[in-house]
Amino acid sequence: MNPLAYRKKIGSLARVRAACSRARRRGSKVVFTNGCFDLLHPGHVRYLAAARAAGDLLVVGLNSDRSVRFLKGPGRPVQNAAARAELLAALAAVDHVVIFDAPTPIALIEALRPDILVKGADWRPGEIVGSEVVAAAGGKVLRVKLVRGESTTRLVARARRSRALS
């Protein structure tokens, strides 16, 4: 067995779209979520496990480095897209990872047409990008409760404070 086989989960939009089509032909439900996933923490792992439990195939749209900088500001991401994608792909809950270079994942959602769109409960229903696309196709939007005290922003701030005190 190839210990790095999980890296095959990282693919282009065309490859992931083909995998979604094959899954649907088998009667599987495709779940999509997206994010920066800069520093993986237990909140991310639980969130992704909940997303995967909502269907049969989980696709994670991963913000590119440029997209993360646009959303989070200078100094982010802490890890580059290749590293973040590999960490996500190594998680059992994740079936596919596709990197996108835009502020929102709307193009991915339109191309993949997931049956279920998942975001954190910190997003209000009307704010979830792509929810209209998914709902119009008969899919559903699921908001997952966040793990209290777990956030990348908090980890980065703690690291910066620690460095400043050294």
C-alpha positions in Angstrom: 0.0 0.0 0.0 1.3 3.4 -0.9 1.4 5.6 2.3 1.0 8.7 0.2 -2.0 7.6 -1.8 -4.2 10.1 0.0 -2.5 12.8 -2.2 -4.5 11.5 -5.1 -7.5 13.1 -3.5 -6.2 16.5 -4.6 -7.4 17.3 -8.1 -8.5 19.7 -10.7 -12.1 20.9 -11.0 -12.5 18.7 -14.1 -11.3 15.6 -12.3 -13.4 16.3 -9.2 -16.5 17.0 -11.3 -16.0 13.6 -13.1 -15.7 11.9 -9.7 -19.0 13.6 -8.5 -20.8 12.5 -11.7 -19.6 8.9 -11.1 -20.8 9.0 -7.5 -24.2 10.4 -8.4 -24.7 7.6 -11.0 -24.1 5.1 -8.1 -26.8 7.0 -6.1 -24.4 8.7 -3.8 -25.0 12.2 -2.3 -22.3 14.7 -3.0 -21.4 17.1 -0.1 -19.4 20.3 -0.7 -17.8 22.7 1.8 -15.0 25.2 1.5 -12.6 27.3 3.5 -9.0 28.4 4.1 -8.1 25.6 6.5 -4.9 27.4 7.3 -3.9 25.7 10.5 -5.8 22.5 11.0 -7.3 22.1 14.5 -9.9 19.9 16.2 -12.7 22.2 15.2 -11.8 21.7 11.5 -11.6 17.9 11.9 -15.0 17.7 13.7 -16.6 20.1 11.1 -15.3 18.0 8.2 -16.5 14.8 9.9 -20.0 16.3 10.3 -20.0 17.4 6.7 -19.0 14.0 5.4 -21.6 12.3 7.6 -24.3 14.4 5.7 -23.7 12.5 2.5 -21.5 9.9 0.7 -18.7 12.0 -0.9 -17.1 15.1 0.6 -15.5 17.6 -1.7 -13.6 20.4 0.0 -13.0 23.6 -2.0 -9.7 25.1 -0.7 -8.9 28.8 -1.0 -5.7 29.5 -2.9 -2.9 31.5 -1.1 -4.0 34.7 -3.0 -7.6 34.1 -2.0 -6.7 33.6 1.7 -4.6 36.8 1.7 -7.6 38.7 0.2 -9.9 37.3 2.8 -7.7 37.2 5.9 -5.1 39.9 5.2 -1.3 40.1 5.2 0.5 37.3 7.0 -2.0 34.7 6.0 -2.0 32.0 5.0 0.5 30.5 7.4 0.8 27.4 5.2 0.8 27.4 1.5 -2.1 25.8 -0.5 -0.1 22.7 -1.3 0.5 22.0 2.4 -3.1 22.8 3.3 -4.4 20.6 0.6 -2.2 17.7 1.6 -3.3 17.9 5.2 -7.0 18.0 4.2 -6.5 15.0 1.8 -5.0 13.0 4.6 -8.2 13.2 6.6 -10.5 10.1 6.3 -13.6 12.3 6.1 -12.4 14.1 2.9 -12.8 12.5 -0.5 -11.6 15.3 -2.8 -9.8 18.6 -2.5 -9.9 21.2 -5.2 -8.0 24.5 -4.9 -9.8 27.7 -6.1 -8.4 31.1 -6.7 -11.4 33.4 -6.1 -12.8 35.2 -3.1 -15.9 32.8 -3.2 -16.4 29.2 -4.3 -19.5 30.0 -6.4 -17.8 28.8 -9.7 -17.0 25.5 -8.0 -20.5 25.1 -6.6 -22.1 25.9 -10.0 -19.8 23.3 -11.7 -20.1 20.6 -9.1 -23.8 21.0 -8.2 -23.5 19.4 -4.8 -26.6 17.7 -3.2 -25.6 19.2 0.1 -23.7 22.4 0.9 -22.1 22.7 4.3 -20.9 25.8 6.2 -20.3 26.6 9.8 -23.1 27.8 11.9 -21.4 31.2 12.2 -22.7 31.9 8.7 -26.3 33.1 8.5 -28.4 31.2 5.9 -28.7 34.2 3.6 -24.9 34.7 3.6 -23.9 31.2 2.4 -22.5 31.5 -1.1 -24.1 29.1 -3.4 -27.1 28.3 -1.3 -29.4 29.5 -4.0 -27.7 27.3 -6.6 -28.0 24.2 -4.4 -31.6 24.9 -3.3 -32.7 25.5 -6.9 -31.3 22.1 -7.9 -33.3 20.4 -5.1 -30.3 20.2 -2.7 -30.0 21.4 0.9 -27.8 23.6 2.9 -26.5 22.4 6.3 -25.0 24.6 9.0 -22.6 22.8 11.3 -22.1 24.0 14.9 -18.6 25.2 15.6 -16.3 23.9 18.3 -16.1 26.5 21.0 -12.6 28.0 21.4 -11.2 26.5 18.2 -10.1 28.8 15.4 -7.1 29.5 13.2 -7.3 33.2 14.0 -7.0 32.4 17.7 -4.0 30.0 17.1 -2.2 32.7 15.0 -2.8 35.4 17.6 -1.6 33.0 20.4 1.6 32.2 18.4 2.2 35.9 17.8 1.8 36.8 21.5 4.1 34.0 22.5 6.7 35.2 20.0 6.4 38.8 21.3 7.0 37.6 24.9 10.1 35.7 24.0 
